[in-house]
Amino acid sequence: MNRSFSINRNWVLFTDLDGTLLDADTYSFASAVQALRFLARRNIPVIPCTSKTFEETVAICADAGLDGPFIIENGSAVCIPENYFTILPQKTSLKKNAHIVSLGRDYTDILTFFNRLRNKFALTTRGFHEMDTAEIQSLTGLDKQRALLAQERGFSEPFILLSDKTLPEAAVTFAEKNEFKILRGNRFYHLLGNTDKGKAVKALKNIFRQNNTAVFKTIGIGDSPNDWAMLQAVDVPVAVKRADGAYAGGLNINNLRRTNGIGPSGWQEAVFNIIK
Ligand SMILES: [Mg+2]
């Protein structure tokens, strides 16, 4: 027996967490609780697709009552609870009751390249591995417990620039030439392997297809440029309004929906508008 038999045949919803399902400042999903319950009653999978780590995402899934797959560290890995699908990709590893499908690079490779990048472009940066828990708390507003979980990185390095300069485009290109990627999230740049949320969404959609004969449609909800690849990989893309009342730029999709509500209240609004 496996769980894919109870998956709703109509929809799968992929969602960013910070600034989208979770309030940008408080990390609360309180304004989206009704929509989460509505989706749970219909067995519609809600798949977090986040820059957060495995450990952080597991904690949020537990809080929000989500028990399906999730995507971590900006598309670096797809994590599938044991017994969720019958058919799995050939190459997976097991971590705490979840099958891990890696699409990115190991953290040691990431840190080696981070230092190379910093030296080559004389960047004044500070990476997560150089910060203590208190500094991460002050940069993110996470409580100590969650900040500790954020430090348990497997595939990517968030970093800040210490000067007010923006990251040179040449550094981004250099990373890509070397099969790495630099993405911009809400608070940090992220150095990761040659993947993104869109690649991970496509990989997970394929696994859903292999396990479900019926056709389903996909929704994607995000708020930042690191979500655009995810929104391009779904049938119904949604940009939620950001805390400053604007939408992040740089996304050109014809069928993009924009919410009136900010963060989780926009998330709830989108769910009720799309799924009748
Ligand atoms: Mg976000």
Boltz pocket constraint, residues with backbone or C-beta under 6 A from the ligand:
constraints:
  - pocket:
      binder: B
      contacts: [[A, 16], [A, 17], [A, 18], [A, 19], [A, 20], [A, 186], [A, 222], [A, 223], [A, 224]]
      max_distance: 6.0
